[in-house]
């Protein structure tokens, strides 16, 4: 497995599949590259997909130091450098969308087109999940089922048995989980969103309560020229459960953005 090395000797495992223009896929909080297992092949007709394990997850190093979405963006650029990629399309979902905001704002020359899925501009200007959901997620007795219900519809859960790759990296140390939680909670990119110049698609499940759908228009209105698409009936893991809608939507946007 290839690795990128960043400051302090931290090694980041990354994965490359397919051929075509590079597409960097960014996973959600406390998740590794397996987040994309169910859908990454949808892009291999036009793209070479690149994923990586955030520090603290998967086969990457797990230093017990502060993490941030801005720092994860720097890590992503180091991965592109290690893979010999000068420019890529970037698709981030959930916390990955927060990381993608920083990549597009701080490394504009590296981003051809941008897709921000089920994400938020940050707590200060964004819309946070309700306290009822917070309480259920904080209780070990209800956390797992609550997370499943926030990710997927009852119909999907009745038809599938897993494994569900969006529920967190089971091999993460507890300190790394806390570091990821803090990094995502402290994300604040509101002020830099208007500087994003890449063609941008904002996509969100219309029934998302984990990262409330109200965040989607906030981001789309803040980024010049951004396009907003809501997927009816979809919850947080829209990209997986509704892949027959979401993947073509993203592919078509990326194709049109560079036509």
Residue pairs with C-beta under 8 A, 6 or more apart in sequence:
1 13
1 14
1 15
1 59
2 13
2 14
2 16
2 82
2 83
3 11
3 12
3 13
3 14
3 60
3 82
4 11
4 12
4 14
4 52
4 75
4 78
4 79
4 81
4 82
4 83
5 11
5 12
5 78
5 82
6 12
6 74
6 75
6 78
8 63
8 65
10 55
10 60
10 61
10 63
11 60
11 61
12 52
12 53
12 54
12 55
12 60
12 61
12 75
12 78
12 79
13 33
13 52
13 53
13 58
13 59
13 60
14 33
14 50
14 51
14 52
14 53
14 79
14 82
14 83
15 33
15 50
15 51
15 52
16 48
16 49
16 50
16 83
17 40
17 41
17 44
17 48
17 49
18 40
18 41
18 43
18 44
18 47
18 48
18 49
19 44
19 48
20 44
20 45
20 46
20 47
20 48
21 46
21 47
21 48
21 88
21 89
21 112
22 47
22 48
22 49
22 50
22 80
22 83
22 85
22 87
22 88
22 89
23 43
23 47
23 48
23 49
23 50
23 88
23 89
23 90
23 91
23 254
24 50
24 51
24 76
24 79
24 80
24 88
24 89
24 90
24 91
24 103
25 33
25 36
25 40
25 49
25 50
25 51
25 91
25 92
25 96
26 51
26 76
26 90
26 91
26 92
26 93
26 95
26 96
26 97
26 99
26 100
27 33
27 35
27 36
27 51
27 54
27 93
27 94
27 95
27 96
28 35
28 93
28 94
28 95
28 96
28 166
29 94
29 95
29 180
29 181
29 183
29 184
30 56
30 57
30 168
30 169
30 172
30 176
30 177
30 180
30 181
31 54
31 57
31 165
31 166
31 168
31 169
32 53
32 54
32 57
32 58
32 59
32 60
32 169
33 51
33 52
33 53
33 58
34 58
34 165
34 169
35 93
35 96
35 165
35 166
36 49
36 51
37 165
38 165
38 240
38 243
39 239
39 240
39 243
39 246
39 247
40 49
40 51
42 243
42 247
42 251
43 49
43 247
43 250
43 251
45 251
46 251
46 254
46 255
47 89
47 254
50 79
50 80
50 83
50 85
50 88
52 60
52 75
52 76
52 79
53 59
53 60
54 60
54 67
54 72
54 75
54 180
55 61
55 62
55 63
55 67
55 72
55 75
55 176
56 62
56 63
56 67
56 172
56 173
56 176
56 177
56 179
56 180
57 169
57 171
57 172
57 176
57 180
58 169
58 171
62 172
62 173
62 176
64 173
64 175
64 176
64 179
65 179
66 179
66 182
66 183
67 179
67 180
67 182
67 183
68 183
68 186
68 187
69 95
69 98
69 99
69 101
69 102
69 183
69 184
69 186
69 187
69 189
70 102
70 106
71 183
72 99
72 102
72 183
73 99
73 100
73 102
73 103
73 106
73 107
76 99
76 103
77 103
77 107
77 110
80 86
80 88
80 110
86 110
87 109
87 110
87 111
87 112
88 110
88 111
88 112
89 111
89 112
89 113
89 114
89 115
89 254
89 257
90 100
90 103
90 104
90 111
90 113
90 114
90 115
90 198
91 100
91 114
91 115
91 117
91 250
92 98
92 99
92 100
92 101
92 103
92 115
92 116
92 117
92 119
93 117
93 118
93 119
93 239
94 117
94 118
94 119
94 211
94 236
95 119
95 180
95 183
95 184
95 187
96 117
96 119
97 116
97 117
97 118
97 119
97 120
98 119
98 120
98 122
98 184
98 187
98 189
100 114
100 115
100 116
100 119
101 116
101 119
101 121
101 189
101 192
101 193
101 196
102 189
102 192
103 110
103 111
104 111
104 114
104 196
104 197
104 198
104 200
105 189
105 192
105 193
105 195
105 196
106 192
108 195
108 196
108 197
108 198
111 198
112 198
112 257
112 258
113 198
113 199
113 200
113 201
113 253
113 254
113 257
113 258
114 196
114 198
114 199
114 200
114 201
115 200
115 201
115 203
115 250
115 253
115 254
116 200
116 201
116 202
116 203
116 219
117 202
117 203
117 204
117 238
117 239
117 246
118 203
118 204
118 205
118 208
118 210
118 211
118 236
118 237
118 238
118 239
119 204
119 211
119 215
119 219
120 126
120 127
120 187
120 211
120 215
120 219
121 188
121 189
121 190
121 193
121 215
121 218
121 219
121 222
122 187
122 188
122 189
122 190
123 185
123 186
123 187
123 188
124 188
124 190
125 188
125 190
125 218
126 215
126 218
127 212
127 214
127 215
127 218
128 212
129 209
129 210
129 211
129 212
130 209
133 146
133 150
133 209
133 210
136 142
136 143
136 146
137 143
137 146
137 147
144 167
147 167
147 210
148 157
148 164
148 167
149 157
149 235
150 208
150 209
150 210
150 235
150 236
151 164
151 166
151 167
151 210
151 235
151 236
151 237
151 241
152 160
152 164
152 235
152 237
152 240
152 241
153 207
153 233
153 234
153 235
153 241
156 241
166 236
166 237
166 240
168 177
172 180
190 222
193 219
193 222
193 223
194 222
194 223
194 224
196 223
196 224
197 224
199 225
199 253
199 257
199 258
200 220
200 223
200 225
200 226
200 227
201 226
201 227
201 229
201 249
201 250
201 253
201 257
202 216
202 217
202 219
202 220
202 223
202 226
202 227
202 228
202 229
203 216
203 228
203 229
203 230
203 231
203 238
203 246
203 249
203 250
204 211
204 213
204 215
204 216
204 228
204 229
204 230
204 231
204 238
205 213
205 230
205 231
205 233
205 234
205 235
205 236
205 237
205 238
205 242
206 213
206 230
206 231
206 232
206 233
206 234
207 213
207 232
207 233
207 234
207 235
208 234
208 235
208 236
208 238
209 235
209 236
210 235
210 236
211 236
213 230
216 228
216 230
217 228
219 226
220 226
220 227
220 228
227 253
229 249
231 238
231 242
231 245
231 246
231 249
233 242
234 241
234 242
234 245
234 246
235 241
238 246
239 246
239 247
